[in-house]
Amino acid sequence: MIDCDVHQNFDHVRDLLPWLDPAFRDYVVHGGYGGYSLPNYPWLHPSGFMRGDSVPADGGVPGSDYPLLREQLLDAYDLEYAILTGEEILSVSAVPHPQLAGALATAYNRWLLEEWLPKDPRLRGSLVVAPQDAEQAAREIRERGGRDGIVQVIVSGGALEGYGHARYHPIYEAATELGLPVAVHVGGEGLGMNRPPTATGYPAYYVEWHTLLPTTAMSHLVSLVCQGVFERFPELRFVVVEAGVAWLPSLLWRLDANWRALRVETPWVKRLPSETVREHVRFTTQPFEQPGGSIESLWAVLDAVEGLEQMLLFATDYPHWDFDAPDQVVKRLPRAWHEAVLSENARGLYRLPAPVLT
Amino acid sequence: MIDCDVHQNFDHVRDLLPWLDPAFRDYVVHGGYGGYSLPNYPWLHPSGFMRGDSVPADGGVPGSDYPLLREQLLDAYDLEYAILTGEEILSVSAVPHPQLAGALATAYNRWLLEEWLPKDPRLRGSLVVAPQDAEQAAREIRERGGRDGIVQVIVSGGALEGYGHARYHPIYEAATELGLPVAVHVGGEGLGMNRPPTATGYPAYYVEWHTLLPTTAMSHLVSLVCQGVFERFPELRFVVVEAGVAWLPSLLWRLDANWRALRVETPWVKRLPSETVREHVRFTTQPFEQPGGSIESLWAVLDAVEGLEQMLLFATDYPHWDFDAPDQVVKRLPRAWHEAVLSENARGLYRLPAPVLT
């Protein structure tokens, strides 16, 4: 199995100091109230965002301790690969100071390359960029996107605009140059300068915020298709991470029907949107929907999207509280989909070597 | 058949002058650039928001001409009842001046009661309120909500907050006193002072805005459930209008799963959210999803929500461009659902008399 959403983290942004541009070290050491912190969530899971058993013995941050991550995830489930997606660092998208945001992303990427990827041959990395300055992000992609172990670029769902906007095109240009997919990981909505998380502003509770997270993914997906990003960058692959999947039939039906009726508004969109999505976009399974009744009702929804078995990527979301245990995901997937979703779709997308037969 | 979303309109807000509080007549006559207009959409359907054939012979606004509405809708489809939902007036929610907004809503309601409902025994009305001042809205509900022909209160999806917020409780208190459901009609998002229409701000194109409209309905629905509105007002019924239905399985699965895991955060929510929604919320069918493949894929999605056949209300959305012709809706509904969805659910909700057998 290839796990496409694994959150490794630093204990504190201070840990990035050795890799941070010296011009910004004073921010991290002395900034704010006795040290810089990235924008944090005003909605809190009442018992914590992380699995209780994922706190390292030294009291550090879940995901910061490689031996524990290896034990609880890589070894426990005999994973072939784990795609690291970062955690707190994704919130650089919410930082108004674009140079600081970019410098923090770069420091994180250097730390990822030097401190994490060499630890285990099963680990692969996502290059974090701060999308508010896409030219800066593109430079980072060209500088470090080709390093061994980097398999995609990643940005947060929380953003200033839908990711179809032309302001983000430099990111896609650089990513396609390097043959890297671009992942959008839900989260960061409403933080710092990012847009409020819903069409009705700021929800009151974490349960609302978390339930509505897929709506951010919907907005970005519709934006990418309608602004013609995939016509402009035909090699681009996009990955929607941590938004679940059961909302796809209704969204794609609606988008297709509207495109048929309204295509004069966006003549650069040449194909049926669902075909474009099928070719260009992949979705990680977690948080994989749990039907209230029989599993067949979930399968019926999955079957409503043509070719979905080629579009899904298995993910656990370790060490988040709503971790999808692999045995549970396997039970919720139609048997015929196992090979594609559990490993082969990711292997193809990320060009991961096949296992050596011994 | 009972059509639960029919848009009648005035030609111009000037038409409401005889019913408008004199204190605000100068706004309408002299305000702005030579006369007041309600906030209008920056996203435009390239060939117009309305069915081309719905423009009256005098060149007026679609939905403003009763004989044409009767001919094209009431008589053409032999409707038993049509629930009028207004049109431009729903944008009072976006007007920063709350007294002006309330006065316009009141003038519209008086016009509806005097000029529209007496025209045809098949017409029923929705009382428009300006939710930004809920106490004012509650006074309007108590003043006119009991008049003959009024069957519900209506507000726009575009709003300042999710409709679960305590600021809106006076509306629910007054509506339940009068035994009226409260309808939220998608639209108005991002207009005037309302919140941007998506979690990524303002989409570029009408096709995006329209495709993503159900996300507003999702936000309000989640807000209502999580803030405990239906525990506080156990008699309240809510109607989600013009948001389609195929997104319900994924949203309710996610909300139920999150409630199970997170209920300590909202201890006032006593029941499984999907049960609360099944008891308290109804959804109009239009724009009824059109599956790309076989109709069975739509039915499979509908079947994934327990009891959905009791929750749907047939609607055409006349005279909007995406009008759902009744014969098309009938074909897209499972046969066993016809009676409930086409008429009986609405008859029960709105307490409409059964036809007299002759």
Boltz contact constraints between the chains, C-beta under 6 A:
constraints:
  - contact:
      token1: [A, 46]
      token2: [B, 264]
      max_distance: 6.0
  - contact:
      token1: [A, 46]
      token2: [B, 265]
      max_distance: 6.0
  - contact:
      token1: [A, 159]
      token2: [B, 200]
      max_distance: 6.0
  - contact:
      token1: [A, 161]
      token2: [B, 200]
      max_distance: 6.0
  - contact:
      token1: [A, 161]
      token2: [B, 201]
      max_distance: 6.0
  - contact:
      token1: [A, 162]
      token2: [B, 200]
      max_distance: 6.0
  - contact:
      token1: [A, 189]
      token2: [B, 199]
      max_distance: 6.0
  - contact:
      token1: [A, 195]
      token2: [B, 200]
      max_distance: 6.0
  - contact:
      token1: [A, 195]
      token2: [B, 201]
      max_distance: 6.0
  - contact:
      token1: [A, 197]
      token2: [B, 199]
      max_distance: 6.0
  - contact:
      token1: [A, 198]
      token2: [B, 199]
      max_distance: 6.0
  - contact:
      token1: [A, 198]
      token2: [B, 219]
      max_distance: 6.0
  - contact:
      token1: [A, 199]
      token2: [B, 189]
      max_distance: 6.0
  - contact:
      token1: [A, 199]
      token2: [B, 197]
      max_distance: 6.0
  - contact:
      token1: [A, 199]
      token2: [B, 198]
      max_distance: 6.0
  - contact:
      token1: [A, 199]
      token2: [B, 215]
      max_distance: 6.0
  - contact:
      token1: [A, 199]
      token2: [B, 216]
      max_distance: 6.0
  - contact:
      token1: [A, 199]
      token2: [B, 219]
      max_distance: 6.0
  - contact:
      token1: [A, 200]
      token2: [B, 159]
      max_distance: 6.0
  - contact:
      token1: [A, 200]
      token2: [B, 161]
      max_distance: 6.0
  - contact:
      token1: [A, 200]
      token2: [B, 162]
      max_distance: 6.0
  - contact:
      token1: [A, 200]
      token2: [B, 195]
      max_distance: 6.0
  - contact:
      token1: [A, 200]
      token2: [B, 219]
      max_distance: 6.0
  - contact:
      token1: [A, 201]
      token2: [B, 161]
      max_distance: 6.0
  - contact:
      token1: [A, 201]
      token2: [B, 195]
      max_distance: 6.0
  - contact:
      token1: [A, 205]
      token2: [B, 226]
      max_distance: 6.0
  - contact:
      token1: [A, 205]
      token2: [B, 265]
      max_distance: 6.0
  - contact:
      token1: [A, 205]
      token2: [B, 266]
      max_distance: 6.0
  - contact:
      token1: [A, 206]
      token2: [B, 265]
      max_distance: 6.0
  - contact:
      token1: [A, 207]
      token2: [B, 226]
      max_distance: 6.0
  - contact:
      token1: [A, 207]
      token2: [B, 258]
      max_distance: 6.0
  - contact:
      token1: [A, 207]
      token2: [B, 262]
      max_distance: 6.0
  - contact:
      token1: [A, 207]
      token2: [B, 265]
      max_distance: 6.0
  - contact:
      token1: [A, 208]
      token2: [B, 222]
      max_distance: 6.0
  - contact:
      token1: [A, 208]
      token2: [B, 226]
      max_distance: 6.0
  - contact:
      token1: [A, 210]
      token2: [B, 258]
      max_distance: 6.0
  - contact:
      token1: [A, 211]
      token2: [B, 222]
      max_distance: 6.0
  - contact:
      token1: [A, 211]
      token2: [B, 254]
      max_distance: 6.0
  - contact:
      token1: [A, 211]
      token2: [B, 255]
      max_distance: 6.0
  - contact:
      token1: [A, 211]
      token2: [B, 258]
      max_distance: 6.0
  - contact:
      token1: [A, 212]
      token2: [B, 222]
      max_distance: 6.0
  - contact:
      token1: [A, 215]
      token2: [B, 199]
      max_distance: 6.0
  - contact:
      token1: [A, 215]
      token2: [B, 215]
      max_distance: 6.0
  - contact:
      token1: [A, 216]
      token2: [B, 199]
      max_distance: 6.0
  - contact:
      token1: [A, 219]
      token2: [B, 198]
      max_distance: 6.0
  - contact:
      token1: [A, 219]
      token2: [B, 199]
      max_distance: 6.0
  - contact:
      token1: [A, 219]
      token2: [B, 200]
      max_distance: 6.0
  - contact:
      token1: [A, 219]
      token2: [B, 212]
      max_distance: 6.0
  - contact:
      token1: [A, 222]
      token2: [B, 208]
      max_distance: 6.0
  - contact:
      token1: [A, 222]
      token2: [B, 211]
      max_distance: 6.0
  - contact:
      token1: [A, 222]
      token2: [B, 212]
      max_distance: 6.0
  - contact:
      token1: [A, 226]
      token2: [B, 205]
      max_distance: 6.0
  - contact:
      token1: [A, 226]
      token2: [B, 207]
      max_distance: 6.0
  - contact:
      token1: [A, 226]
      token2: [B, 208]
      max_distance: 6.0
  - contact:
      token1: [A, 246]
      token2: [B, 250]
      max_distance: 6.0
  - contact:
      token1: [A, 247]
      token2: [B, 250]
      max_distance: 6.0
  - contact:
      token1: [A, 249]
      token2: [B, 301]
      max_distance: 6.0
  - contact:
      token1: [A, 250]
      token2: [B, 246]
      max_distance: 6.0
  - contact:
      token1: [A, 250]
      token2: [B, 247]
      max_distance: 6.0
  - contact:
      token1: [A, 250]
      token2: [B, 289]
      max_distance: 6.0
  - contact:
      token1: [A, 253]
      token2: [B, 289]
      max_distance: 6.0
  - contact:
      token1: [A, 253]
      token2: [B, 290]
      max_distance: 6.0
  - contact:
      token1: [A, 253]
      token2: [B, 291]
      max_distance: 6.0
  - contact:
      token1: [A, 254]
      token2: [B, 211]
      max_distance: 6.0
  - contact:
      token1: [A, 255]
      token2: [B, 211]
      max_distance: 6.0
  - contact:
      token1: [A, 256]
      token2: [B, 292]
      max_distance: 6.0
  - contact:
      token1: [A, 257]
      token2: [B, 290]
      max_distance: 6.0
  - contact:
      token1: [A, 258]
      token2: [B, 207]
      max_distance: 6.0
  - contact:
      token1: [A, 258]
      token2: [B, 210]
      max_distance: 6.0
  - contact:
      token1: [A, 258]
      token2: [B, 211]
      max_distance: 6.0
  - contact:
      token1: [A, 262]
      token2: [B, 207]
      max_distance: 6.0
  - contact:
      token1: [A, 264]
      token2: [B, 46]
      max_distance: 6.0
  - contact:
      token1: [A, 265]
      token2: [B, 46]
      max_distance: 6.0
  - contact:
      token1: [A, 265]
      token2: [B, 205]
      max_distance: 6.0
  - contact:
      token1: [A, 265]
      token2: [B, 206]
      max_distance: 6.0
  - contact:
      token1: [A, 265]
      token2: [B, 207]
      max_distance: 6.0
  - contact:
      token1: [A, 266]
      token2: [B, 205]
      max_distance: 6.0
  - contact:
      token1: [A, 289]
      token2: [B, 250]
      max_distance: 6.0
  - contact:
      token1: [A, 289]
      token2: [B, 253]
      max_distance: 6.0
  - contact:
      token1: [A, 290]
      token2: [B, 253]
      max_distance: 6.0
  - contact:
      token1: [A, 290]
      token2: [B, 257]
      max_distance: 6.0
  - contact:
      token1: [A, 291]
      token2: [B, 253]
      max_distance: 6.0
  - contact:
      token1: [A, 292]
      token2: [B, 256]
      max_distance: 6.0
  - contact:
      token1: [A, 297]
      token2: [B, 304]
      max_distance: 6.0
  - contact:
      token1: [A, 300]
      token2: [B, 300]
      max_distance: 6.0
  - contact:
      token1: [A, 301]
      token2: [B, 249]
      max_distance: 6.0
  - contact:
      token1: [A, 301]
      token2: [B, 301]
      max_distance: 6.0
  - contact:
      token1: [A, 301]
      token2: [B, 304]
      max_distance: 6.0
  - contact:
      token1: [A, 304]
      token2: [B, 297]
      max_distance: 6.0
  - contact:
      token1: [A, 304]
      token2: [B, 301]
      max_distance: 6.0
